[in-house]
Amino acid sequence: MPDACPEKGFDAAALKSLPKHAGRKVVYADGCTLSPTRLQKEKITFKQIPYQVKVRQQSPAP
């Protein structure tokens, strides 16, 4: 599936690019320009990706 959430976040264009699905959907993105009413109508739960996600670096094996 192509990236449905470009740099600008989840918007109407990204919504149109999602595959058809009758049930609830969970979307993770940097931001969302759709209203809470629209998200509810489309059965979408939006989760914002935290900006402070840290990547753990593992120590090299001895």
C-alpha positions as CSV (number, residue, x, y, z in Angstrom):
1,M,0.0,0.0,0.0
2,P,1.4,3.5,-0.8
3,D,2.2,5.9,2.0
4,A,-1.3,7.2,2.9
5,C,0.1,9.9,5.2
6,P,2.5,12.2,3.5
7,E,4.6,14.7,5.4
8,K,1.6,17.0,5.8
9,G,-0.2,14.4,7.8
10,F,-3.5,12.6,7.4
11,D,-5.8,14.7,5.2
12,A,-8.7,14.2,2.7
13,A,-6.3,13.0,-0.1
14,A,-4.8,10.4,2.3
15,L,-8.3,9.3,3.3
16,K,-9.2,8.7,-0.4
17,S,-6.0,6.6,-0.8
18,L,-6.9,4.1,1.9
19,P,-8.2,0.7,0.7
20,K,-12.0,0.1,1.2
21,H,-12.7,-1.5,4.6
22,A,-16.1,-1.9,6.2
23,G,-14.9,-1.9,9.8
24,R,-13.1,0.6,12.0
25,K,-9.7,1.9,11.0
26,V,-6.7,3.2,13.0
27,V,-4.5,5.7,11.3
28,Y,-1.1,6.8,12.7
29,A,0.4,10.0,11.3
30,D,2.2,13.2,12.3
31,G,-1.0,15.2,12.2
32,C,-4.6,15.2,11.0
33,T,-6.5,17.9,9.1
34,L,-9.9,16.0,9.2
35,S,-12.5,17.1,11.8
36,P,-13.5,14.8,14.6
37,T,-16.9,14.5,13.0
38,R,-15.4,13.4,9.7
39,L,-13.2,10.8,11.5
40,Q,-16.2,9.4,13.3
41,K,-18.3,9.2,10.1
42,E,-15.4,7.3,8.4
43,K,-15.0,5.1,11.4
44,I,-11.4,6.2,11.9
45,T,-9.4,6.5,15.1
46,F,-6.5,8.9,14.6
47,K,-3.3,8.4,16.7
48,Q,-0.6,11.0,16.5
49,I,2.9,9.8,16.3
50,P,4.9,11.2,19.2
51,Y,7.7,13.6,18.1
52,Q,10.0,12.3,20.8
53,V,10.2,8.7,19.6
54,K,13.7,7.6,20.4
55,V,15.5,4.8,18.7
56,R,17.6,2.6,21.0
57,Q,21.0,1.8,19.8
58,Q,22.3,-1.6,20.8
59,S,25.8,-2.0,21.9
60,P,28.0,-4.0,19.5
61,A,28.5,-7.6,20.5
62,P,31.8,-8.2,22.2
